[in-house]
């Protein structure tokens, strides 16, 4: 009887841990979507609510913004995303950290520049602070174009 009770408790703990991982992945997907929409809107308060003050935001060209620069560029429309489409997103949870990778396709209307198209591969690092996921780091790289088969 004791063995059955121990097995049942262990089984319930495993299910509970598994359910937590699933809900964390769902929460990270949801906050990543809020982040995508905030980047399009450029709404300062929305952007600030999703990031940590220690944010490091790496661009594909090598420039790195801190949290203030990141928010200011989007809020002022110096960096203006008209559309952002995300594909092939994966989320991995390690403790209180989430690693998100995806393909990023966007149209831009940056102040003082001609409209453009952006195709990147992105890495986002989210950290769980209390019950909220906050962006700690982002790195973009130019997407590698698939070689044509001969």
N, C-alpha and C positions, 0 to 999 in steps of 0.2 A: 504494500500500500504506500509506503514512504517513497519507494522508487517511482511509482506512478505520479505522486504528488510533485516530486522534484522534477520529473520530466514535464509535467503540465506547466509548472512555473517557468521552467526554462523555455518551453515552447512559446508561452505568452510573452516573455521578455524578447525573444527573437522576433516575434510578430510586431511588437511595439517598436523595436529599433528599426525594423524594416519600414514600418509605416511612417516613422519620423523622417527617414531618408527620402521617402517618396514625397512627403509634404514639403520638405526643404527644397527638393528639386522643383516642385510646383511653385513654391514661393520665389525661388530664384528666377524661374522663367517669367513669372509675373512682374518682378521688379525689373528684369531686363527689358520687358516690353514697355514699362513705364519710362525707363531710361531712353529707349528709342523714341518714344513720343515726346519726351522732354527735349531731346536734341533737335527735333523738328520744330517744336514751338519756340524754343529759346527762352522759355519762361524761367527767370532767375530762381525764384523760390522753389519751383519743381526740381530744377537741376541741383540746387544746394541740398534739398531734402534727401537726395539719393546718393550723395558722395560723402566720403570722409574728408576732413580738412587736410589729411596727409596724401590725398590723391596724387598719383603720378600718371600723366596721360600722354602716352607716346604716340607720335604721328609716324606714318610710314616713311616720311622724308627725313626722320631723325630728330626733329624738334620735340622737346618734352615740355608740356605745360604742367604747372602746379594747379591746385584746385581753383584758385582765384582766376588765373589766366584762362583755364578751361571754361568756366562759367561766363566770364566777361566776353570772350570771343563769340559764344553762342548768343548771349543776351544782346550784344551790340550788333549782331548780324555780320560781323567781320567774317565769321564762319557761319554760313546759312545753309542748312539742309532743307531742301524742298520735299524730298522723299527719301526714305530709308527703308530698304527691304532686307530682311535677314533670312538666310537659308542655312541648312545643315547645322543647326545649333546643337551643341552637346553641353551637358552640365555634369560635372563631377563634384561630389561633396566630400571634403576631407575635414572632419571635425567641424570647426566653425568657419571654414573657408570653402568657397565655391569657385571652381574654375569653369569658365564659360568660353567656348570657342564657337565662332560662326563666320560665315561669308557675309560680307556687307556690301550692298549695292545701293548707291545713293546718287541723287541729282542735287547739284549745288547752285546757289546764287550768291556766292560770297561778295561782300561789298567791294566794289572797285575791280571786279574780275568778270570775265565772261562766264555764262552758265557752263557747268561742267558735269561730268559723270565720274563717279569714284567706284572702284571695285577693289576691295581689300579683304584680307583675312584678319580677324580680330581675336585677341585674347583679353578677357575681362577677369579680374580677380575681385570677388565679393567677399566681405567678412560679415558674419552675423554679430550684430551688436544688440544685446538684449534680445528682442524678437524681430528686429529689422535687419535686412541685408543692405549693406552700404558698399559702394564701389571704392576700392582701394587703389586699383591699378588697371590700366588699359594699355595695350600695345597693338598697333596696327602694322601690318606688313603688306606690301604690294602682293596681290594675288598672283600665283603662278598660273599662267595660262597652260591649259592642257595641250600637249604636243599633238599635231595631227598624225594619225597613223598612216604609214606608207603602204 
